[in-house]
Amino acid sequence: MSLKENVSAIKEEISTQEQFFESFFKLEKFYKKYKIAIFAITGLILAYFISTAVLDYQHEQKTIASNAAYDAVLVDSKDSINLAILKDSNQKLFDIAMYQTNSDKTKSIDVTFLKDIVIYNKAIQENDISSLNNLIINPNFILKDFALFNKALILSNNKDYISAKETLKMIPMESAVASLSSMLEHYLLTK
């Protein structure tokens, strides 16, 4: 290597180091200028993740406690401590536990689906077509096809065969009740 090449390599290395120091000083200047904002944003991000983790943990513990209280109430329905815990932590689960442990199943209940099932059972026991019609109209009722089938059964028992046939036509073919519906339709063909 010649002296000229050595000097050129040294100059190149010095200019690379200058660029490094220059960018380092720019970064240091930026840091000094926005130090408070950087710490604030970092602190907010950490606070968000910590608070989210704490809230998730508390929610999980509350769910575990209410499930344990629910299990205890199902074993002993007169356990006042677990009833109080369940009522304070999860009102809907409390209503379900009270329904399951209560011998009077006609008591009003606030849990939507369970309330509809109570009305459905009562309507079937009393052969109440108007209550079944109200449930059938409800788009959120999960046993709509069963209600239609039971309405058709009640109508056929009351010898209203034409209305029973019309009711059975409202049951979709892909329903779980379709096979029962077709059996009842075959029976009604003779009437």
C-alpha positions in Angstrom: 0.0 0.0 0.0 1.2 3.4 -0.8 1.2 6.4 1.5 -1.5 8.0 -0.6 -3.8 5.0 -0.1 -3.2 5.0 3.6 -4.0 8.7 4.0 -7.2 8.1 1.9 -8.3 5.2 4.1 -7.6 7.2 7.3 -9.6 10.2 5.9 -12.5 7.8 5.0 -12.4 6.3 8.5 -12.4 9.7 10.1 -15.3 10.9 8.0 -17.3 7.7 9.1 -16.5 8.4 12.7 -17.5 12.1 12.2 -20.9 11.0 10.8 -21.4 8.6 13.7 -20.6 11.3 16.3 -22.7 13.8 14.4 -25.8 11.4 14.5 -25.1 10.6 18.1 -25.1 14.3 19.0 -28.3 14.8 17.0 -29.9 12.0 19.0 -28.6 13.4 22.3 -30.0 16.8 21.3 -33.4 15.2 20.4 -33.4 13.3 23.7 -32.7 16.4 25.8 -35.3 18.3 24.0 -38.1 15.7 24.3 -37.0 13.9 27.5 -40.1 14.7 29.5 -42.4 13.6 26.6 -40.5 10.4 26.1 -40.7 9.5 29.8 -44.4 10.5 29.9 -45.3 8.3 26.9 -43.3 5.4 28.3 -45.0 5.8 31.7 -48.4 6.0 30.1 -47.8 2.8 28.1 -46.5 1.0 31.2 -49.5 2.2 33.3 -51.9 1.1 30.6 -50.5 -2.4 30.5 -50.2 -2.8 34.3 -53.7 -1.5 34.9 -55.1 -3.8 32.2 -53.3 -6.8 33.8 -54.6 -5.8 37.2 -58.2 -5.4 36.0 -58.1 -8.7 34.2 -56.7 -10.4 37.2 -59.4 -8.9 39.5 -62.2 -9.9 37.0 -60.8 -13.4 36.9 -60.7 -13.7 40.7 -64.3 -12.3 40.9 -65.4 -14.9 38.4 -63.6 -17.7 40.3 -65.2 -16.6 43.6 -68.7 -16.4 42.1 -68.4 -19.8 40.5 -67.2 -21.3 43.7 -70.1 -19.7 45.6 -72.5 -20.9 42.9 -71.2 -24.5 43.3 -71.5 -24.2 47.1 -75.1 -22.9 46.8 -76.1 -25.8 44.5 -74.8 -28.2 47.2 -76.4 -26.3 50.1 -79.1 -23.9 49.1 -79.3 -22.5 52.6 -75.7 -21.4 52.8 -76.2 -17.7 53.5 -72.6 -16.7 53.2 -72.2 -18.1 49.7 -75.6 -16.7 48.7 -74.5 -13.2 49.8 -71.2 -13.6 47.9 -73.0 -14.8 44.8 -75.6 -12.0 45.0 -72.9 -9.3 45.3 -70.6 -10.7 42.6 -73.0 -12.0 39.9 -76.7 -11.3 40.1 -77.6 -13.4 37.0 -75.7 -16.4 38.4 -77.5 -15.8 41.7 -80.9 -15.8 39.9 -80.0 -19.1 38.1 -78.9 -20.7 41.4 -82.1 -19.6 43.1 -84.1 -21.0 40.2 -82.3 -24.3 40.3 -82.5 -24.7 44.1 -86.1 -23.3 44.4 -88.9 -25.8 44.3 -91.3 -23.1 43.1 -90.1 -22.8 39.5 -92.9 -20.3 38.5 -91.2 -17.5 40.4 -90.2 -14.6 38.2 -86.6 -14.5 37.1 -84.5 -11.8 35.3 -82.2 -14.0 33.3 -83.6 -13.6 29.8 -83.2 -17.1 28.4 -84.1 -18.8 31.6 -87.1 -16.5 32.0 -88.3 -17.5 28.5 -87.8 -21.2 29.4 -89.8 -20.8 32.6 -92.7 -19.2 30.6 -92.4 -22.0 27.9 -92.6 -24.8 30.5 -95.5 -23.1 32.2 -97.3 -22.7 28.9 -96.9 -26.3 28.0 -98.1 -27.5 31.4 -101.2 -25.3 31.1 -101.7 -25.8 27.4 -101.6 -22.1 27.0 -101.5 -21.3 23.2 -101.4 -17.5 23.7 -98.2 -17.8 25.8 -96.6 -20.0 23.2 -97.6 -17.5 20.4 -95.8 -14.8 22.4 -92.7 -16.9 22.6 -92.8 -17.8 19.0 -93.0 -14.1 18.0 -89.9 -13.4 20.1 -86.9 -13.5 17.7 -84.5 -14.2 20.6 -86.3 -17.2 21.9 -84.0 -20.2 21.5 -86.7 -22.9 21.6 -88.9 -21.4 18.9 -89.2 -24.7 16.8 -90.1 -26.7 20.0 -92.7 -24.1 20.8 -94.2 -24.4 17.3 -94.3 -28.2 17.6 -95.9 -28.1 21.1 -98.4 -25.6 19.8 -99.3 -28.0 17.0 -99.6 -30.9 19.6 -101.9 -28.8 21.7 -104.0 -27.8 18.7 -104.3 -31.4 17.5 -105.3 -32.5 21.1 -108.0 -29.8 20.9 -109.1 -31.3 17.5 -108.1 -28.1 15.6 -106.3 -30.1 12.9 -106.2 -27.3 10.3 -104.4 -24.9 12.6 -102.1 -27.7 13.7 -101.1 -28.4 10.1 -100.5 -24.7 9.5 -98.3 -24.4 12.6 -96.2 -27.4 11.5 -95.5 -25.8 8.2 -93.8 -23.0 10.0 -91.1 -25.3 11.3 -88.0 -25.3 9.0 -86.9 -28.5 7.5 -83.3 -28.1 8.9 -84.7 -27.8 12.4 -83.9 -30.5 15.1 -87.7 -30.8 15.5 -88.3 -31.5 11.8 -88.4 -35.3 12.2 -91.0 -35.0 15.0 -92.9 -32.5 12.9 -93.1 -34.9 10.0 -94.4 -37.7 12.2 -97.1 -35.4 13.5 -97.9 -34.3 10.0 -98.3 -37.9 8.9 -100.7 -38.5 11.8 -102.7 -35.3 10.9 -103.1 -36.5 7.3 -105.7 -39.0 8.6 -107.6 -36.3 10.4 
